[in-house]
Amino acid sequence: MRAASCGLVSGGWGHEQAAANPLIVAHVRRIARESRRIASVCTGASILAAAGLLDGRRVTTHWRWAGKLAARHPSVTVDPRPIYIRDGNLTTSATTCPPPPSRRGRGSASGT
């Protein structure tokens, strides 16, 4: 089987239920193993975190959910300011809707 170029996990309503569903979490782990890159949009980061794919990484998510993600997964460094963060083969994006001006940041690569 040829590796997929990128596995993408989207967020939105229902992301907490998806992150708590062992079948979905196992499926996301399999997709991550079989893909060269893995990415999440918005609150899809919570599903990647539940799968253990964000441990030790710097990530972003929707600014309203960043505190909850950080509290539930203390091994993940959550930064709600950038629109996206790329950390190796992982990319997380904050949202498709911009946060208030006081919370805006720029996209960044790991370590910046």
HUFENLIN-V478777 format. One record per residue. N is the residue number from 1. RES is the residue in one small letter. D_LAST is the distance of its C-alpha to the last C-alpha in whole Angstrom. Layout:
# HUFENLIN-V478777
n=N res=RES d_last=D_LAST
n=N res=RES d_last=D_LAST
This chain:
# HUFENLIN-V478777
n=1 res=m d_last=36
n=2 res=r d_last=33
n=3 res=a d_last=30
n=4 res=a d_last=28
n=5 res=s d_last=25
n=6 res=c d_last=23
n=7 res=g d_last=24
n=8 res=l d_last=24
n=9 res=v d_last=24
n=10 res=s d_last=25
n=11 res=g d_last=25
n=12 res=g d_last=28
n=13 res=w d_last=31
n=14 res=g d_last=32
n=15 res=h d_last=28
n=16 res=e d_last=29
n=17 res=q d_last=32
n=18 res=a d_last=31
n=19 res=a d_last=28
n=20 res=a d_last=32
n=21 res=n d_last=34
n=22 res=p d_last=34
n=23 res=l d_last=35
n=24 res=i d_last=32
n=25 res=v d_last=30
n=26 res=a d_last=31
n=27 res=h d_last=31
n=28 res=v d_last=28
n=29 res=r d_last=27
n=30 res=r d_last=30
n=31 res=i d_last=28
n=32 res=a d_last=25
n=33 res=r d_last=27
n=34 res=e d_last=28
n=35 res=s d_last=25
n=36 res=r d_last=23
n=37 res=r d_last=20
n=38 res=i d_last=20
n=39 res=a d_last=19
n=40 res=s d_last=20
n=41 res=v d_last=20
n=42 res=c d_last=20
n=43 res=t d_last=22
n=44 res=g d_last=23
n=45 res=a d_last=20
n=46 res=s d_last=23
n=47 res=i d_last=25
n=48 res=l d_last=22
n=49 res=a d_last=21
n=50 res=a d_last=25
n=51 res=a d_last=25
n=52 res=g d_last=23
n=53 res=l d_last=21
n=54 res=l d_last=18
n=55 res=d d_last=18
n=56 res=g d_last=16
n=57 res=r d_last=13
n=58 res=r d_last=10
n=59 res=v d_last=12
n=60 res=t d_last=13
n=61 res=t d_last=17
n=62 res=h d_last=19
n=63 res=w d_last=19
n=64 res=r d_last=22
n=65 res=w d_last=22
n=66 res=a d_last=19
n=67 res=g d_last=21
n=68 res=k d_last=23
n=69 res=l d_last=21
n=70 res=a d_last=19
n=71 res=a d_last=23
n=72 res=r d_last=24
n=73 res=h d_last=22
n=74 res=p d_last=20
n=75 res=s d_last=19
n=76 res=v d_last=16
n=77 res=t d_last=13
n=78 res=v d_last=14
n=79 res=d d_last=12
n=80 res=p d_last=14
n=81 res=r d_last=12
n=82 res=p d_last=11
n=83 res=i d_last=14
n=84 res=y d_last=12
n=85 res=i d_last=10
n=86 res=r d_last=10
n=87 res=d d_last=10
n=88 res=g d_last=13
n=89 res=n d_last=16
n=90 res=l d_last=15
n=91 res=t d_last=14
n=92 res=t d_last=15
n=93 res=s d_last=16
n=94 res=a d_last=16
n=95 res=t d_last=20
n=96 res=t d_last=22
n=97 res=c d_last=23
n=98 res=p d_last=21
n=99 res=p d_last=20
n=100 res=p d_last=22
n=101 res=p d_last=21
n=102 res=s d_last=19
n=103 res=r d_last=17
n=104 res=r d_last=16
n=105 res=g d_last=12
n=106 res=r d_last=10
n=107 res=g d_last=10
n=108 res=s d_last=6
n=109 res=a d_last=6
n=110 res=s d_last=6
n=111 res=g d_last=4
n=112 res=t d_last=0
